[in-house]
C-alpha cells in the first residue's frame, strides 16, 4: 500500500471505526515521518556547496540540537566555520553517510536517509501478540491484542516497470492474481526487469525482496496463483537457490517445470 492509498483509506473509514491507542500513535508517527524535506532536492546539491545546520537537520532527520551536540563530542559529519554560523559541505556529509555503521536507532534512521528520494513515505503496520506484522486496516477488524506498530518504507518508483518487485509487493493480495499476471507481462514488454530486487526498510532494517521471494511467501487463496507463476517463469524469473517455504509455490513451480519438460520431450 502506498502512502496515498493509506491516507485515502484512512479518510474513508466509517466514523465509528474503533481504534486503539496503538493505532492512533501509528498514524501520528506516520504523519510525522511523511513531512518531507521542504523544497531542497538534496540529490542535486553539488559536493562543494555549503548548507546550514537547519538544512542538514532536514536531510538526515536529526534535530538541530543533536547536530550541535555531535559537534561538541566530535561526532557527525565534518563542520565548516562560516563568518556568522556553522556550515556543512555537502561532499563531507555524503562521505559521512557512506561510512556510518548502523549500530543504533539514530544511525539507522540516518542510514535510511542515505537513499533520499528513493523511498515512498512510510506506512504503518501493527504487531500482534507474537510481534508478527499485521496489515494496519486488517488489524482494525481483529480483536487480537496488539503489541505495538512499525513503519515500512518501500523503494520508490514512478512507473511499475521501473521496479517491478516493489510494484508487486504493493499490489499482491489487492488485485486478482490473473490480472497481475497480465499486467506483469505488459510491463516486461515495456522493459521491466523480472529479476530486479526492491529495497524495503522495516523495523529499521534494510532488506531486499524479489518477485520470486514474494511468490514463495504468498499464502493467500486465489485461483490465479498458477497463472502468475506461469507468467513470471515464462518471462525469465530466476528461482535458483530460492528457499521454497510455501507449499503453494512449490506445487505450482513443480507443475510448471514438469509441463516444460514434457513439452520439450514431445517436440
Helices and strands as residue ranges (DSSP letters): H 3-11, H 21-33, G 42-44, E 50-52, H 53-60, H 64-73, E 80-81, E 86-89, H 90-99, H 105-113, E 123-128, E 133-135, H 136-140, E 146-154, G 160-162, H 164-171, H 177-189, E 198-202, E 205-209, H 211-217, H 225-234, H 247-266
